[in-house]
């Protein structure tokens, strides 16, 4: 299976947040159109990161690496 389609661990989410320059849960939540509490649940591992969100973040990180 294509890894871009998989969900994402809390550690991977933290890494992508840093890579994309989001310092807070609120910054990420506003950027992707979800609640801060959703981001909090993902980072705590209580709820899995939805696949579309995981895919979006992976694509943004990959695009950032290609541009710079």
C-alpha positions as CSV (number, residue, x, y, z in Angstrom):
1,X,0.0,0.0,0.0
2,X,1.2,3.5,-0.7
3,X,2.4,5.0,2.5
4,X,0.9,8.4,1.7
5,X,-2.6,6.8,2.0
6,X,-1.9,5.5,5.5
7,X,-2.8,7.2,8.8
8,X,-0.1,8.9,10.8
9,X,1.4,8.4,14.2
10,X,1.4,11.2,16.8
11,X,5.2,11.4,16.4
12,X,5.0,11.8,12.6
13,X,2.3,14.5,13.0
14,X,4.6,16.4,15.4
15,X,7.4,16.2,13.0
16,X,5.3,17.4,10.1
17,X,4.0,20.3,12.2
18,X,7.6,21.4,12.9
19,X,8.7,20.9,9.4
20,X,5.8,23.1,8.1
21,X,6.4,25.7,10.7
22,X,3.3,25.2,12.9
23,X,4.3,25.8,16.5
24,X,1.0,25.3,18.1
25,X,-2.0,23.0,17.8
26,X,-4.2,26.0,17.1
27,X,-2.0,27.1,14.2
28,X,-2.3,23.7,12.5
29,X,-6.0,23.5,13.2
30,X,-6.6,26.8,11.6
31,X,-4.5,26.0,8.6
32,X,-6.3,22.7,7.8
33,X,-9.8,23.7,9.0
34,X,-10.3,21.5,12.0
35,X,-10.7,22.2,15.7
36,X,-7.8,22.6,18.1
37,X,-9.3,19.8,20.1
38,X,-9.1,17.4,17.1
39,X,-5.4,18.2,16.7
40,X,-4.9,17.6,20.5
41,X,-6.6,14.2,20.3
42,X,-4.4,13.2,17.3
43,X,-1.2,14.3,19.1
44,X,-2.2,12.4,22.2
45,X,-2.9,9.3,20.1
46,X,-6.5,9.1,21.4
47,X,-7.9,9.4,17.9
48,X,-6.2,8.5,14.7
49,X,-5.3,11.2,12.2
50,X,-7.8,11.0,9.4
51,X,-6.2,9.6,6.2
52,X,-7.1,12.7,4.1
53,X,-5.3,14.9,6.7
54,X,-2.3,12.6,6.8
55,X,-2.1,12.6,3.0
56,X,-2.4,16.4,2.9
57,X,0.4,17.0,5.4
58,X,2.7,14.5,3.7
59,X,2.1,16.2,0.4
60,X,2.8,19.6,1.8
61,X,6.0,18.4,3.4
62,X,7.1,16.7,0.1
63,X,6.3,19.8,-1.9
64,X,8.2,22.0,0.6
65,X,11.3,19.7,0.2
66,X,11.1,19.9,-3.6
67,X,10.8,23.7,-3.7
68,X,13.6,24.5,-1.2
